[in-house]
Amino acid sequence: MYLDRLPDNLETLVREAALVKIPMFRFLEREVFILSSLLKTVVRDFKMVLDVCTGEAKSNQYTKAIAENLHADIVPKHWKKYIVPDTWTASEWLNDFRKRLD
């Protein structure tokens, strides 16, 4: 299952006055923040679809759209926060996302 491949959270970088002056630190800090936010979205979406599938929650248009995309192996549009080939499947995107989180 894809949800098992993802960490629960992504630790943010420790912000110190000396580090903020370094452009590379600021760049990495932004990237970590974006990936952390995206991770929360992806995990939330997977849990919502799982809850619908197990009967613990009712489906709505949002969960239906995500489930349809994942069933068709298409990356949901709101997950595309960074550029990847348009030909990538959801499986390929999730593997790449996991590597980026590592």
DSSP file (Angstrom, degrees, kcal/mol; ACC not computed):
  #  RESIDUE AA STRUCTURE BP1 BP2  ACC     N-H-->O    O-->H-N    N-H-->O    O-->H-N    TCO  KAPPA ALPHA  PHI   PSI    X-CA   Y-CA   Z-CA
    1    1 A M    >>        0   0    0      0, 0.0     4,-0.6     0, 0.0     3,-0.5   0.000 360.0 360.0 360.0 142.1    0.0    0.0    0.0
    2    2 A Y  H >>  +     0   0    0      1,-0.2     3,-1.2     2,-0.2     4,-0.7   0.861 360.0  62.2 -65.4 -37.0    1.3    3.5   -0.9
    3    3 A L  H >4 S+     0   0    0      1,-0.3     3,-0.8     2,-0.2    -1,-0.2   0.844  98.3  57.7 -60.5 -33.5    0.4    5.0    2.5
    4    4 A D  H <4 S+     0   0    0     -3,-0.5    -1,-0.3     1,-0.2    -2,-0.2   0.756 100.3  58.6 -68.1 -24.0    2.8    2.6    4.2
    5    5 A R  H << S+     0   0    0     -3,-1.2    -1,-0.2    -4,-0.6    -2,-0.2   0.681  94.2  79.7 -78.4 -17.8    5.7    3.9    2.0
    6    6 A L  S << S-     0   0    0     -3,-0.8    92,-0.0    -4,-0.7     2,-0.0  -0.692  80.7-121.1 -96.9 142.8    5.3    7.5    3.2
    7    7 A P        -     0   0    0      0, 0.0     3,-0.1     0, 0.0    36,-0.1  -0.336  23.5-118.5 -71.8 161.9    6.6    8.9    6.5
    8    8 A D  S    S-     0   0    0      1,-0.2     2,-0.3    -2,-0.0    35,-0.1   0.868  88.2 -10.7 -69.4 -36.8    4.2   10.4    9.0
    9    9 A N        -     0   0    0      2,-0.0     2,-0.5    30,-0.0    -1,-0.2  -0.959  62.2-121.2-154.6 171.0    5.8   13.8    8.8
   10   10 A L        -     0   0    0     -2,-0.3     2,-0.2    -3,-0.1    26,-0.0  -0.980  30.6-126.5-122.3 121.1    8.9   15.6    7.5
   11   11 A E        -     0   0    0     -2,-0.5     2,-0.1     1,-0.1    25,-0.0  -0.445  24.6-133.8 -68.8 134.0   11.0   17.4   10.0
   12   12 A T        -     0   0    0     -2,-0.2     2,-0.1     1,-0.1    -1,-0.1  -0.418  28.1 -93.7 -82.8 163.2   11.6   21.0    9.2
   13   13 A L        -     0   0    0     16,-0.1     2,-0.5    -2,-0.1    -1,-0.1  -0.472  38.6-108.6 -77.4 148.0   15.0   22.7    9.3
   14   14 A V        -     0   0    0     -2,-0.1     2,-0.6     1,-0.0    -1,-0.1  -0.659  33.4-139.9 -78.0 123.9   16.1   24.5   12.4
   15   15 A R        +     0   0    0     -2,-0.5     2,-0.3     4,-0.1    -1,-0.0  -0.769  28.1 170.8 -93.8 118.5   16.1   28.2   11.7
   16   16 A E     >  -     0   0    0     -2,-0.6     4,-2.0     1,-0.1     3,-0.4  -0.926  42.9-116.8-124.8 151.7   19.0   30.1   13.1
   17   17 A A  H  > S+     0   0    0     -2,-0.3     4,-0.7     1,-0.2    -1,-0.1   0.864 115.0  49.8 -55.6 -40.9   20.1   33.7   12.5
   18   18 A A  H  4 S+     0   0    0      1,-0.2     3,-0.5     2,-0.2    -1,-0.2   0.869 111.2  49.1 -68.5 -35.7   23.4   32.7   11.0
   19   19 A L  H >4 S+     0   0    0     -3,-0.4     3,-1.9     1,-0.2     7,-0.3   0.839  99.2  65.3 -73.6 -33.0   21.8   30.2    8.6
   20   20 A V  H 3< S+     0   0    0     -4,-2.0    -1,-0.2     1,-0.3    -2,-0.2   0.763  94.2  61.8 -62.2 -24.7   19.1   32.5    7.3
   21   21 A K  T 3< S+     0   0    0     -4,-0.7    -1,-0.3    -3,-0.5    -2,-0.2   0.638  86.8  87.4 -75.3 -13.8   21.9   34.6    5.7
   22   22 A I    <>  -     0   0    0     -3,-1.9     4,-1.9    -4,-0.2     3,-0.4  -0.782  69.4-151.5 -92.7 118.2   22.9   31.7    3.5
   23   23 A P  H  > S+     0   0    0      0, 0.0     4,-2.4     0, 0.0     5,-0.2   0.868  95.5  55.8 -56.8 -39.2   20.9   31.5    0.3
   24   24 A M  H  > S+     0   0    0      1,-0.2     4,-2.6     2,-0.2     5,-0.2   0.885 106.4  51.0 -63.2 -38.0   21.3   27.7    0.0
   25   25 A F  H  > S+     0   0    0     -3,-0.4     4,-2.8    -6,-0.3    -1,-0.2   0.933 109.9  49.3 -62.9 -45.5   19.7   27.3    3.5
   26   26 A R  H  X S+     0   0    0     -4,-1.9     4,-2.1    -7,-0.3    -2,-0.2   0.898 111.3  50.3 -61.9 -39.9   16.8   29.5    2.5
   27   27 A F  H  X S+     0   0    0     -4,-2.4     4,-2.3     2,-0.2    -2,-0.2   0.954 113.2  44.6 -60.8 -51.0   16.3   27.5   -0.7
   28   28 A L  H  X S+     0   0    0     -4,-2.6     4,-2.7     1,-0.2     5,-0.2   0.870 110.3  55.8 -63.2 -36.9   16.4   24.2    1.2
   29   29 A E  H  X S+     0   0    0     -4,-2.8     4,-2.1     2,-0.2    -1,-0.2   0.917 109.0  46.8 -62.0 -43.1   14.0   25.6    3.9
   30   30 A R  H  X S+     0   0    0     -4,-2.1     4,-2.5     2,-0.2    -2,-0.2   0.922 112.5  49.9 -63.5 -44.1   11.5   26.5    1.2
   31   31 A E  H  X S+     0   0    0     -4,-2.3     4,-2.7     1,-0.2     5,-0.2   0.917 111.1  48.2 -62.3 -43.9   11.8   23.1   -0.4
   32   32 A V  H  X S+     0   0    0     -4,-2.7     4,-2.5     1,-0.2    -1,-0.2   0.898 111.3  51.1 -63.7 -40.3   11.3   21.2    2.9
   33   33 A F  H  X S+     0   0    0     -4,-2.1     4,-2.3    -5,-0.2    -2,-0.2   0.925 112.0  46.3 -63.2 -44.4    8.3   23.4    3.7
   34   34 A I  H  X S+     0   0    0     -4,-2.5     4,-2.5     2,-0.2    -2,-0.2   0.931 114.7  46.6 -64.7 -45.9    6.7   22.6    0.4
   35   35 A L  H  X S+     0   0    0     -4,-2.7     4,-2.6     1,-0.2    -1,-0.2   0.880 111.3  52.7 -64.1 -37.7    7.4   18.9    0.6
   36   36 A S  H  X S+     0   0    0     -4,-2.5     4,-2.0    -5,-0.2    -1,-0.2   0.920 111.4  45.7 -63.6 -44.2    6.1   18.8    4.2
   37   37 A S  H  X S+     0   0    0     -4,-2.3     4,-1.9     2,-0.2    -2,-0.2   0.908 113.8  49.0 -64.8 -42.4    2.8   20.5    3.2
   38   38 A L  H  X S+     0   0    0     -4,-2.5     4,-2.8     1,-0.2     5,-0.2   0.891 107.8  54.8 -65.6 -39.2    2.5   18.2    0.2
   39   39 A L  H  X S+     0   0    0     -4,-2.6     4,-2.7     1,-0.2     5,-0.3   0.923 107.2  50.4 -59.3 -44.7    3.2   15.1    2.4
   40   40 A K  H  X S+     0   0    0     -4,-2.0     4,-2.3     1,-0.2    -1,-0.2   0.901 112.2  47.8 -60.0 -41.2    0.3   16.2    4.7
   41   41 A T  H  X S+     0   0    0     -4,-1.9     4,-2.7     2,-0.2    -2,-0.2   0.934 113.1  46.7 -65.4 -47.3   -2.0   16.5    1.7
   42   42 A V  H  X S+     0   0    0     -4,-2.8     4,-2.6     2,-0.2    -2,-0.2   0.927 114.6  46.4 -63.2 -46.1   -1.1   13.2    0.2
   43   43 A V  H  X S+     0   0    0     -4,-2.7     4,-2.5    -5,-0.2    -1,-0.2   0.920 113.4  49.8 -63.4 -43.7   -1.4   11.3    3.5
   44   44 A R  H  X S+     0   0    0     -4,-2.3     4,-2.4    -5,-0.3    -2,-0.2   0.925 111.5  49.0 -60.2 -44.9   -4.7   13.0    4.2
   45   45 A D  H  X S+     0   0    0     -4,-2.7     4,-2.4     2,-0.2     5,-0.2   0.924 111.4  48.5 -62.4 -45.3   -6.0   12.1    0.8
   46   46 A F  H  X S+     0   0    0     -4,-2.6     4,-2.6     1,-0.2    -1,-0.2   0.918 112.3  49.1 -60.8 -43.0   -5.0    8.5    1.1
   47   47 A K  H  X S+     0   0    0     -4,-2.5     4,-2.5     2,-0.2    -1,-0.2   0.885 109.8  51.8 -65.5 -37.8   -6.6    8.2    4.5
   48   48 A M  H  X S+     0   0    0     -4,-2.4     4,-1.9     2,-0.2    -1,-0.2   0.930 112.5  44.8 -63.6 -45.1   -9.8    9.8    3.3
   49   49 A V  H  X S+     0   0    0     -4,-2.4     4,-2.5     2,-0.2    -2,-0.2   0.905 113.1  51.4 -65.9 -41.0  -10.0    7.3    0.4
   50   50 A L  H  X S+     0   0    0     -4,-2.6     4,-2.1     1,-0.2     6,-0.2   0.910 108.4  51.6 -61.9 -42.5   -9.2    4.4    2.7
   51   51 A D  H  <>S+     0   0    0     -4,-2.5     5,-2.1     1,-0.2     6,-1.4   0.878 110.9  48.1 -62.4 -38.1  -11.9    5.5    5.1
   52   52 A V  H ><5S+     0   0    0     -4,-1.9     3,-0.9     4,-0.2    -2,-0.2   0.923 111.4  50.3 -66.6 -43.6  -14.4    5.5    2.3
   53   53 A C  H 3<5S+     0   0    0     -4,-2.5    -2,-0.2     1,-0.2    -1,-0.2   0.830 112.7  45.8 -65.3 -32.5  -13.3    2.1    1.1
   54   54 A T  T 3<5S-     0   0    0     -4,-2.1    -1,-0.2    -5,-0.2    -2,-0.2   0.482 115.8-114.0 -89.5  -2.4  -13.6    0.6    4.5
   55   55 A G  T < 5S+     0   0    0     -3,-0.9    -3,-0.2    -4,-0.5    -4,-0.1   0.591  84.9 118.1  83.6  10.7  -17.0    2.2    5.1
   56   56 A E  S   <S+     0   0    0     -5,-2.1     2,-0.3    -6,-0.2    -4,-0.2   0.640  78.7  25.7 -84.1 -14.7  -15.8    4.4    7.9
   57   57 A A  S    S-     0   0    0     -6,-1.4     2,-0.3    -7,-0.1    -2,-0.2  -0.972  81.9-111.1-144.3 157.6  -16.7    7.6    6.0
   58   58 A K        -     0   0    0     -2,-0.3     2,-0.1     1,-0.1    -6,-0.1  -0.630  37.3-114.4 -87.8 149.4  -19.0    8.7    3.2
   59   59 A S        -     0   0    0     -2,-0.3     2,-0.3    -7,-0.1    -1,-0.1  -0.466  32.8-178.7 -81.5 155.7  -17.7    9.6   -0.1
   60   60 A N     >  -     0   0    0     -2,-0.1     4,-2.5     1,-0.0     5,-0.2  -0.810  47.5 -85.9-138.2-179.6  -17.8   13.0   -1.6
   61   61 A Q  H  > S+     0   0    0     -2,-0.3     4,-2.4     1,-0.2     5,-0.2   0.874 125.3  53.6 -60.5 -37.3  -16.7   14.5   -4.9
   62   62 A Y  H  > S+     0   0    0      2,-0.2     4,-2.1     1,-0.2    -1,-0.2   0.953 112.8  40.9 -63.7 -51.0  -13.2   15.2   -3.6
   63   63 A T  H  > S+     0   0    0      1,-0.2     4,-2.7     2,-0.2     5,-0.2   0.863 114.0  54.1 -68.4 -34.5  -12.6   11.6   -2.5
   64   64 A K  H  X S+     0   0    0     -4,-2.5     4,-2.7     2,-0.2    -1,-0.2   0.926 108.6  49.0 -62.7 -43.6  -14.3   10.2   -5.6
   65   65 A A  H  X S+     0   0    0     -4,-2.4     4,-2.3    -5,-0.2    -2,-0.2   0.913 113.3  46.4 -63.3 -42.8  -12.0   12.3   -7.8
   66   66 A I  H  X S+     0   0    0     -4,-2.1     4,-2.8     2,-0.2     5,-0.2   0.943 113.5  48.6 -64.8 -46.7   -8.9   11.1   -5.9
   67   67 A A  H  X S+     0   0    0     -4,-2.7     4,-2.6     1,-0.2    -2,-0.2   0.901 111.9  49.4 -60.8 -41.9  -10.0    7.5   -6.0
   68   68 A E  H  X S+     0   0    0     -4,-2.7     4,-2.0    -5,-0.2    -1,-0.2   0.916 112.0  48.5 -63.7 -43.2  -10.7    7.6   -9.7
   69   69 A N  H  <>S+     0   0    0     -4,-2.3     5,-3.4    -5,-0.2     4,-0.2   0.942 114.3  44.8 -61.6 -48.0   -7.3    9.2  -10.4
   70   70 A L  H ><5S+     0   0    0     -4,-2.8     3,-1.0     3,-0.2    -2,-0.2   0.881 111.1  53.3 -66.4 -37.7   -5.5    6.6   -8.4
   71   71 A H  H 3<5S+     0   0    0     -4,-2.6    -1,-0.2     1,-0.3    -2,-0.2   0.882 112.6  44.6 -62.8 -37.2   -7.5    3.8   -9.9
   72   72 A A  T 3<5S-     0   0    0     -4,-2.0    -1,-0.3    -5,-0.2    -2,-0.2   0.414 117.1-118.0 -84.8   1.5   -6.5    5.1  -13.3
   73   73 A D  T < 5 +     0   0    0     -3,-1.0    17,-1.4    -4,-0.2     2,-0.4   0.863  67.2 143.0  61.8  39.3   -2.9    5.5  -12.1
   74   74 A I      < -     0   0    0     -5,-3.4    -1,-0.2    15,-0.2    -2,-0.1  -0.897  55.6-118.2-109.3 138.1   -3.1    9.3  -12.7
   75   75 A V        -     0   0    0     13,-0.4     5,-0.1    -2,-0.4    15,-0.0  -0.626  34.8-114.5 -74.2 123.6   -1.4   11.8  -10.4
   76   76 A P    >   -     0   0    0      0, 0.0     3,-1.9     0, 0.0     4,-0.5  -0.344  23.1-124.6 -57.5 139.5   -4.1   14.1   -8.9
   77   77 A K  G >  S+     0   0    0      1,-0.3     3,-1.4     2,-0.2    -2,-0.0   0.842 107.6  58.7 -59.1 -36.7   -3.5   17.6  -10.1
   78   78 A H  G 3  S+     0   0    0      1,-0.3    -1,-0.3     3,-0.0   -37,-0.1   0.557  99.4  60.2 -75.4  -3.8   -3.3   19.2   -6.7
   79   79 A W  G <  S+     0   0    0     -3,-1.9     2,-2.0     1,-0.1    -1,-0.3   0.615  78.5  96.1 -88.9 -15.3   -0.4   16.9   -5.9
   80   80 A K    <   +     0   0    0     -3,-1.4    -1,-0.1    -4,-0.5     3,-0.1  -0.504  36.4 140.0 -81.7  78.7    1.7   18.3   -8.7
   81   81 A K        +     0   0    0     -2,-2.0     2,-0.3     1,-0.1    -1,-0.2   0.523  67.9  38.4 -95.9  -9.7    3.8   20.9   -6.8
   82   82 A Y  S    S-     0   0    0     -3,-0.3     2,-0.4     0, 0.0    -1,-0.1  -0.955  97.1 -91.0-138.8 158.9    7.0   20.1   -8.7
   83   83 A I        +     0   0    0     -2,-0.3    -2,-0.0    -3,-0.1     3,-0.0  -0.530  50.0 155.2 -80.1 127.1    7.6   19.4  -12.3
   84   84 A V        -     0   0    0     -2,-0.4     9,-0.0     4,-0.0    -4,-0.0  -0.924  54.1 -73.9-136.9 162.9    7.7   15.8  -13.5
   85   85 A P    >   -     0   0    0      0, 0.0     3,-1.7     0, 0.0     0, 0.0  -0.308  36.8-130.6 -58.4 140.5    7.0   14.3  -16.9
   86   86 A D  T 3  S+     0   0    0      1,-0.3    -3,-0.0    -3,-0.0     0, 0.0   0.717 105.6  64.5 -63.6 -20.4    3.4   14.3  -17.9
   87   87 A T  T 3  S+     0   0    0      2,-0.0    -1,-0.3     0, 0.0     2,-0.1   0.552  77.0 115.0 -82.2  -7.3    3.7   10.7  -18.9
   88   88 A W    <   -     0   0    0     -3,-1.7   -13,-0.4     1,-0.1     2,-0.1  -0.356  60.0-136.6 -67.2 141.6    4.4    9.6  -15.3
   89   89 A T     >  -     0   0    0    -15,-0.1     4,-2.5     1,-0.1   -15,-0.2  -0.424  28.2-103.8 -86.4 169.7    1.9    7.4  -13.6
   90   90 A A  H  > S+     0   0    0    -17,-1.4     4,-2.6     1,-0.2     5,-0.2   0.875 123.2  55.0 -61.7 -36.6    0.7    7.9  -10.0
   91   91 A S  H  > S+     0   0    0      2,-0.2     4,-2.0     1,-0.2    -1,-0.2   0.926 109.6  45.1 -62.4 -45.4    3.0    4.9   -9.0
   92   92 A E  H  > S+     0   0    0      2,-0.2     4,-2.3     1,-0.2    -2,-0.2   0.905 112.9  51.2 -65.1 -41.3    6.0    6.5  -10.5
   93   93 A W  H  X S+     0   0    0     -4,-2.5     4,-2.8     1,-0.2    -2,-0.2   0.917 109.8  49.7 -62.7 -43.5    5.2    9.9   -9.0
   94   94 A L  H  X S+     0   0    0     -4,-2.6     4,-2.3     2,-0.2    -1,-0.2   0.882 110.0  50.5 -65.5 -37.8    4.8    8.3   -5.5
   95   95 A N  H  X S+     0   0    0     -4,-2.0     4,-1.8     2,-0.2    -1,-0.2   0.918 113.5  45.8 -64.1 -42.4    8.2    6.5   -5.8
   96   96 A D  H  X S+     0   0    0     -4,-2.3     4,-2.3     2,-0.2    -2,-0.2   0.908 111.3  52.4 -65.6 -41.8    9.8    9.8   -6.8
   97   97 A F  H  X S+     0   0    0     -4,-2.8     4,-2.1     1,-0.2    -2,-0.2   0.905 107.4  52.3 -61.0 -42.5    8.1   11.7   -4.0
   98   98 A R  H  X S+     0   0    0     -4,-2.3     4,-1.8     1,-0.2    -1,-0.2   0.906 109.3  49.7 -60.4 -42.5    9.3    9.1   -1.5
   99   99 A K  H  < S+     0   0    0     -4,-1.8    -2,-0.2     1,-0.2    -1,-0.2   0.892 109.3  51.7 -64.4 -39.8   12.9    9.6   -2.7
  100  100 A R  H  < S+     0   0    0     -4,-2.3    -1,-0.2     1,-0.2    -2,-0.2   0.874 108.3  51.7 -64.5 -36.7   12.5   13.4   -2.5
  101  101 A L  H  <        0   0    0     -4,-2.1    -1,-0.2     1,-0.3    -2,-0.2   0.868 360.0 360.0 -68.2 -35.4   11.3   13.0    1.1
  102  102 A D     <        0   0    0     -4,-1.8    -1,-0.3    -5,-0.2    -2,-0.2   0.507 360.0 360.0 -67.0 360.0   14.3   10.9    2.0
